[in-house]
Amino acid sequence: MSKYSELPVYKVTYDLMLETYSVTSQFNREYKYTIGEGLKLEVLDLFLLIYRANRELKKKKELERSLESLEKLRLLFRISKDLKVLSLKRFVLLNKKIEEISKQLYSWKKFSTLQE
């Protein structure tokens, strides 16, 4: 087990979490406490799932849950963009981070499946 804070996926997810908190603080009141809270809770859940996956010997279940959480984030950010509470530029930057995390999680899942 490697130190979780040194994992590239952990670092990118941490950046995504910081960006999510920054973005949602600028949401208008109508969406700050609905979609904004959902985004913050989901990104925190993703962060913790990655930590848990690193601790487990059999990582597949936690990695699948991480990928599901990532898809929820993708959907919530898209809704935010469509409702115009998130700019297209910010959406693209966040989506790039999500894609990077997704690639790393799928690779990790593939590697861990070979190990189990």
DRENDO-1510 file (C-alpha; in Angstrom, 1 decimal, always signed):
<recs>
REC; n; res; u; v; w
REC; 1; MET; +0.0; +0.0; +0.0 .
REC; 2; SER; +1.5; +3.3; -1.0 .
REC; 3; LYS; +0.9; +6.5; +0.9 .
REC; 4; TYR; -2.4; +7.8; -0.3 .
REC; 5; SER; -1.3; +11.4; -0.4 .
REC; 6; GLU; +1.4; +10.5; -3.0 .
REC; 7; LEU; -1.1; +9.0; -5.5 .
REC; 8; PRO; -1.5; +11.1; -8.6 .
REC; 9; VAL; -5.3; +10.4; -8.6 .
REC; 10; TYR; -5.5; +11.7; -5.0 .
REC; 11; LYS; -3.7; +14.9; -6.0 .
REC; 12; VAL; -6.0; +15.6; -8.9 .
REC; 13; THR; -9.1; +14.8; -6.8 .
REC; 14; TYR; -7.9; +17.1; -4.1 .
REC; 15; ASP; -7.5; +19.9; -6.8 .
REC; 16; LEU; -11.0; +19.1; -8.0 .
REC; 17; MET; -12.3; +19.3; -4.5 .
REC; 18; LEU; -10.7; +22.7; -3.9 .
REC; 19; GLU; -12.1; +24.0; -7.3 .
REC; 20; THR; -15.5; +22.6; -6.5 .
REC; 21; TYR; -15.7; +24.4; -3.2 .
REC; 22; SER; -14.5; +27.6; -4.9 .
REC; 23; VAL; -17.0; +27.3; -7.7 .
REC; 24; THR; -20.0; +26.5; -5.5 .
REC; 25; SER; -19.3; +29.5; -3.2 .
REC; 26; GLN; -20.2; +31.7; -6.2 .
REC; 27; PHE; -23.5; +29.9; -7.1 .
REC; 28; ASN; -26.6; +32.1; -6.6 .
REC; 29; ARG; -28.7; +31.4; -3.5 .
REC; 30; GLU; -31.2; +29.2; -5.4 .
REC; 31; TYR; -28.6; +26.7; -6.4 .
REC; 32; LYS; -25.9; +27.1; -3.7 .
REC; 33; TYR; -27.8; +24.9; -1.2 .
REC; 34; THR; -29.1; +22.3; -3.6 .
REC; 35; ILE; -26.7; +21.6; -6.5 .
REC; 36; GLY; -23.8; +23.3; -4.7 .
REC; 37; GLU; -24.1; +21.1; -1.6 .
REC; 38; GLY; -24.6; +18.0; -3.7 .
REC; 39; LEU; -21.4; +18.8; -5.6 .
REC; 40; LYS; -19.5; +19.4; -2.4 .
REC; 41; LEU; -20.8; +16.2; -0.7 .
REC; 42; GLU; -20.1; +14.1; -3.8 .
REC; 43; VAL; -16.5; +15.3; -4.3 .
REC; 44; LEU; -15.8; +14.7; -0.6 .
REC; 45; ASP; -17.2; +11.2; -1.0 .
REC; 46; LEU; -15.0; +10.6; -4.0 .
REC; 47; PHE; -12.0; +11.8; -2.1 .
REC; 48; LEU; -12.7; +9.4; +0.8 .
REC; 49; LEU; -13.5; +6.5; -1.6 .
REC; 50; ILE; -10.0; +6.9; -3.2 .
REC; 51; TYR; -8.5; +6.9; +0.3 .
REC; 52; ARG; -10.4; +3.7; +1.2 .
REC; 53; ALA; -9.5; +2.0; -2.1 .
REC; 54; ASN; -5.8; +2.5; -1.3 .
REC; 55; ARG; -6.2; +0.9; +2.1 .
REC; 56; GLU; -8.1; -2.2; +0.9 .
REC; 57; LEU; -6.4; -5.3; -0.4 .
REC; 58; LYS; -9.3; -5.9; -2.8 .
REC; 59; LYS; -9.9; -2.6; -4.3 .
REC; 60; LYS; -12.4; -3.3; -7.0 .
REC; 61; LYS; -15.5; -2.5; -5.0 .
REC; 62; GLU; -14.2; +0.9; -3.8 .
REC; 63; LEU; -12.9; +1.8; -7.2 .
REC; 64; GLU; -16.3; +1.0; -8.8 .
REC; 65; ARG; -18.0; +3.2; -6.2 .
REC; 66; SER; -15.4; +5.9; -7.0 .
REC; 67; LEU; -16.2; +5.7; -10.7 .
REC; 68; GLU; -19.9; +6.0; -9.9 .
REC; 69; SER; -19.3; +9.0; -7.7 .
REC; 70; LEU; -17.3; +10.6; -10.5 .
REC; 71; GLU; -20.2; +10.2; -12.9 .
REC; 72; LYS; -22.5; +11.9; -10.4 .
REC; 73; LEU; -20.1; +14.8; -10.3 .
REC; 74; ARG; -20.0; +14.9; -14.0 .
REC; 75; LEU; -23.8; +15.1; -14.2 .
REC; 76; LEU; -24.1; +17.7; -11.5 .
REC; 77; PHE; -21.5; +19.9; -13.2 .
REC; 78; ARG; -23.3; +19.6; -16.5 .
REC; 79; ILE; -26.6; +20.6; -14.8 .
REC; 80; SER; -24.8; +23.6; -13.3 .
REC; 81; LYS; -23.5; +24.6; -16.7 .
REC; 82; ASP; -27.0; +24.1; -18.4 .
REC; 83; LEU; -28.6; +26.2; -15.7 .
REC; 84; LYS; -25.9; +28.9; -16.3 .
REC; 85; VAL; -24.7; +28.9; -12.8 .
REC; 86; LEU; -21.3; +27.6; -14.0 .
REC; 87; SER; -19.5; +29.2; -16.9 .
REC; 88; LEU; -18.5; +27.2; -20.0 .
REC; 89; LYS; -14.8; +27.9; -19.3 .
REC; 90; ARG; -15.0; +26.7; -15.7 .
REC; 91; PHE; -17.1; +23.7; -16.8 .
REC; 92; VAL; -14.4; +22.7; -19.4 .
REC; 93; LEU; -11.6; +23.0; -16.7 .
REC; 94; LEU; -13.5; +20.9; -14.2 .
REC; 95; ASN; -14.4; +18.3; -16.9 .
REC; 96; LYS; -10.7; +18.0; -17.8 .
REC; 97; LYS; -10.0; +17.1; -14.1 .
REC; 98; ILE; -12.8; +14.6; -14.1 .
REC; 99; GLU; -11.5; +13.0; -17.2 .
REC; 100; GLU; -8.0; +12.7; -15.7 .
REC; 101; ILE; -9.4; +11.2; -12.6 .
REC; 102; SER; -11.5; +8.8; -14.6 .
REC; 103; LYS; -8.5; +7.5; -16.6 .
REC; 104; GLN; -6.5; +7.0; -13.5 .
REC; 105; LEU; -9.3; +5.1; -11.7 .
REC; 106; TYR; -10.0; +2.9; -14.7 .
REC; 107; SER; -6.2; +2.1; -15.0 .
REC; 108; TRP; -6.1; +1.4; -11.2 .
REC; 109; LYS; -9.1; -0.8; -11.4 .
REC; 110; LYS; -7.7; -2.8; -14.4 .
REC; 111; PHE; -4.3; -3.2; -12.6 .
REC; 112; SER; -6.0; -4.2; -9.3 .
REC; 113; THR; -8.2; -6.8; -11.0 .
REC; 114; LEU; -5.1; -8.5; -12.4 .
REC; 115; GLN; -3.7; -8.6; -8.9 .
REC; 116; GLU; -6.8; -10.1; -7.2 .
</recs>
